[in-house]
Amino acid sequence: MQPHVVIIGGGFGGLSAARALACSPVRITLIDRSNHHLFQPLLYQVATAGLSPANIAAPIRAILRYQDNVEVLMAEVTGILKHERKIQMRDRQKKDLSLSYDYLIVATGSWYSYFGHNEWAEFAPGLKSIVDATKIRKRILLAFESAEMETDLQKRKSLLTFVLIGAGPTGVEMAGSIAELAHQALKFDFTHIDPRDTKIILIEAGPRILANFNAKLADRAAKKLRELGVEMIHNARVSHVDAEGVVVGDQRIASNTMIWCAGVVASPAGKWFEAVVDRSGRVKVDEWLNLPGFDEVFVIGDTANCIQNNSKDGEPLPGVAPVAMQEGRYVASLIMKKVQGEKSLIPFQYQEKGSLATVGRSFAIVELKKFRLVGWVAWVAWLLVHIYYLIGFRNRMLVLIEWAWAYFTFQRGARLITMESQE
Amino acid sequence: MQPHVVIIGGGFGGLSAARALACSPVRITLIDRSNHHLFQPLLYQVATAGLSPANIAAPIRAILRYQDNVEVLMAEVTGILKHERKIQMRDRQKKDLSLSYDYLIVATGSWYSYFGHNEWAEFAPGLKSIVDATKIRKRILLAFESAEMETDLQKRKSLLTFVLIGAGPTGVEMAGSIAELAHQALKFDFTHIDPRDTKIILIEAGPRILANFNAKLADRAAKKLRELGVEMIHNARVSHVDAEGVVVGDQRIASNTMIWCAGVVASPAGKWFEAVVDRSGRVKVDEWLNLPGFDEVFVIGDTANCIQNNSKDGEPLPGVAPVAMQEGRYVASLIMKKVQGEKSLIPFQYQEKGSLATVGRSFAIVELKKFRLVGWVAWVAWLLVHIYYLIGFRNRMLVLIEWAWAYFTFQRGARLITMESQE
């Protein structure tokens, strides 16, 4: 019987690991609670009606269809017995199951964190899944519809105010995208409101937007955001969120549509293992990405706190797709070596892939070590990178067409407000 | 002040009327409770993961963007005061509003009817809106996922049994599409089940499928369905539906996924008017599509019971898109003439456009008076007609690409099971 590798999570990390094990003499079981792999870097496009959910998601089964050594299970993991080497899970019909492993790769990702204020989630949803994205899309589009019907000027103003909390890449990309939706795509669509009156406010707790980027690049992005009509508030912590708006410092901002782009917290893997975790709940792994003391257990991607030896600031690797993918492939190669009985195992070394962020249409910033790019050329680079990494030929082509259409017409294709029939 | 035309409903009828009035000296208000026009003839493709919702829906505002005499309102009509010439409606924020009209076009469509058994709706949803379609898509895809995890053979069989109630065009097209999904698109995706074991059962109360078509054509379609592995039960009325299956005659069919494709009932317009309605709730209109006694009120599309003078069987016009579109344009021309003070008004005369139905991939039947077409050529005709009528250049192109992709690869692009994040 071949060794059994269980992978939890079909995101960038888990999928890369499964694919890298394609020709290895192992049996793989990949477990995910959803049926699709999601290209999260473009999720903000679904939330702002630029792309359809199916453009950026593909069934995990379909992706791994021709890989004979993988079985895909749609189930939710509820616990891990690390000493017994067993996974506990529950399937869609609420039946409890368990599964033994020889090797385990945990790639369960992260979730948004409200820093102890989970009651804010209702008013300021975050953006992690397709359901989140379509929910936010509905809120944004309904805000314009309601503003069109609203005669009270104060209320109309609040309906046309969009607040984004957190100015990392997601917050910045959302802000740029909402600005263009309001100022371009909807320009001629309403009678009573002028969508150009839309206010988009980006709130950041730190001193500047895009903290992970070089300061000069971030400044250029900020300038572009201002051109698009986005207001930025820095050094400001949100102290309260309710249905009518947010409180920042001693200022109350009335808004009907708030979106949480701030903190993330790792999946509960740390609890399952009773492991040492960091402030964000990430499992502290050793240099081989092992759960310390368990050579057969690996934790990768957003769920892992991995500090590289050459890290200048002692910070763990960021929760981005290239890290998860490299970790997935590395762990796969390690398992292969272990199966073959090799003893000398080289520690994980991340190859820096650079960072990208886009601001509205045809503007982006790119940073790779000392190399920097700004503007239209950077945007083309951003486009090529995203298209290249989109899983599946068809999605790439369709997304290109959607974008070409949006680029030349300023239109948005997925402006649907769906609701229950009987609602 | 120009006369005020109010149109209720942004479906085929309402939208055709609004567009036909583009150059008329009238003010138009189009009211719809959703923000999009839906191309219903392709809704079954969304329900079977072939197309994305945004492929077959377009925002009404965007469609009418360049027509200056139209205002679009997203609101739900709650009543009509026919003597006062007033609409009562409720907007998204639950505020009650009213609106006066000089001319009124009611194009509020139809809904599915469970013949007095509304409790069946929960177990056998119908297909009218995008939310219905994504709900059915989720059920179908989850049935395969659950069957993959199921070890009890009886339960697995029930999970792989799909029951379609009603063998009109929707039931037939759904049956063909599910058959191809199971037998082609999912062929290599599962480990424990063989999707080819899928049972698809089409139940029809009448003596044959596609009752509206010529019997020979319907026979050819039935033959094709049998080839695709669809079982047909004729002359059989469903007497009970619950979570575990249906009862047909004295036979119980165990199934986890049932879809209602049987009866429709008109919108409540008849009640608003306290008008004479037929068995399906359709308002009986006169030869000018007027609500009898009210020259300024028109009822069109699925909401109207319109019997043509030359109708051989005395049957009202069917609830299909060409009827609604012709009625919409006719009513628009009538309003134009009335505004100009013309007295001699020609009654509505429907121009037969023929019927089409498709069965799976590359097979269709087409019937136009004595002219009939079957097979691949008919399917190309079906394709061209649907592409032609899809609103908006972009949708046409994208749908073509989706179909080309599906045709050559046997794949489905929109196989997403979306669920609440915290679910």
Interface residues (C-beta under 8 A of the other chain):
Chain A: S34 N35 H36 S52 P53 A54 N55 A57 P59 R61 A62 R65 Y66 E71 V72 L73 M74 A75 D91 R92 Q93 K95 L97 W111 K128 S129 I130 V131 D132 T134 L141 L142 E145 S146 E148 M149 E150 L186 F188 D189 F190 T191 R394 M397 L398 I401 E402 W405 T409 Q411 G413 A414 R415 L416 I417 T418 M419 E420 S421
Chain B: S34 N35 H36 S52 P53 A54 N55 A57 P59 R61 A62 R65 Y66 E71 V72 L73 M74 A75 D91 R92 Q93 K95 L97 W111 K128 S129 I130 V131 D132 T134 L141 L142 E145 S146 E148 M149 E150 L186 F188 D189 F190 T191 R394 M397 L398 I401 E402 W405 T409 Q411 G413 A414 R415 L416 I417 T418 M419 E420 S421
